[in-house]
Amino acid sequence: MNVFVNITLDRQDQKDLQNFEQAVRRIPEVMECYLMTGDYDYLVRVVVADTADFERVHSQHLTRLPGVIRVHSSFALRTIQKILRLPCASRAGVRKAMKY
């Protein structure tokens, strides 16, 4: 299961951001993590086996990350589209696909 987690920190100074980012990298279930603009500070994609597994990750890891004051989670019901190639336009305007 994919779970998208919005995380808000109590402070956003550079040291707080670094501490959070170092800690989140150590959680094996975290597949992606983005520093965001807007209503929350980070968007994290977590992959778990089921809701009980997410409850474990939530209580043992996400809520214990440094500086976290709010965790808001959304479960993906199904994947509509997932593209693994990034489309890029060359200088000549020809579209290329770039694998990442």
Secondary structure, DSSP 8 states (H G I E B T S, - for coil): -EEEEEEEES--SHHHHHHHHHHHTT-TTEEEEEE-SSSSSEEEEEE-SSHHHHHHHHHHTGGGSTTEEEEEEEE----S----EEEEE-TTS-EEEEE-
